Amino acid sequence: MSPPFPLDPAHSTGQEQESGSVPDQEIPWYERPIPPMIQRSQGAFRRDLPQLMKKYYGRWVAYNGDRQVAIGRSKSKLYQQCLDQGLDDNEFVVRCIQPEYEDDLDEEEFGDI
């Protein structure tokens, strides 16, 4: 007997993964581990954020690990620039240059913005 088409993810084929692991699409996104390059990219963004806010507040920045890819006015253009460089979407972040949390903003330093 042939398998049902289209394949039913709930249908057991007897060829489940032997390791007992669940495929990524079955794990809720909030329980999946953060890819290492995303973690490094987020760390580099946080490290550079105070300096970036002084000159580029409100713009967007892209990071691939520790490397700053580009700064620009368009999130989608930076995202596309990273993809054009051959990066997978789990290898970079595009973040807005602004405080991550309200407490990060020093009103005296940025009061004239």
Sequence and secondary structure as in RCSB ss.txt:
>XXXX:A:sequence
MSPPFPLDPAHSTGQEQESGSVPDQEIPWYERPIPPMIQRSQGAFRRDLPQLMKKYYGRWVAYNGDRQVAIGRSK
SKLYQQCLDQGLDDNEFVVRCIQPEYEDDLDEEEFGDI
>XXXX:A:secstr
    SS  TTS  S   TT    GGGS GGGS   HHHHHHHHHHHHHHHHHHHHHTTSEEEEETTEEEEEES H
HHHHHHHHHTT  TTS EEEESS SSGGG  HHHHTT 
